[in-house]
């Protein structure tokens, strides 16, 4: 086996340092009032709802198209059977 390249060591070192920095918590010495907190939460809920609705529409698009095509096929099939019944009764 060959020795790991220096690039892999650099990526590993960077990842380790990033994790260490994220896991250490320092006191913030700041106060966020209830109004600002509620505003932040409602904005996050709105963004989450918008993303979910957008994903839902994208996923439902092929299903809606299939249902419309099926309905159109039924309509043309019913009209053709109605016309054939009219011609055979005359």
HELIX and SHEET records of a PDB file:
HELIX    1   1 UNK A    6  UNK A   23  1                                  18    
HELIX    2   2 UNK A   34  UNK A   89  1                                  56    
END                                                                             
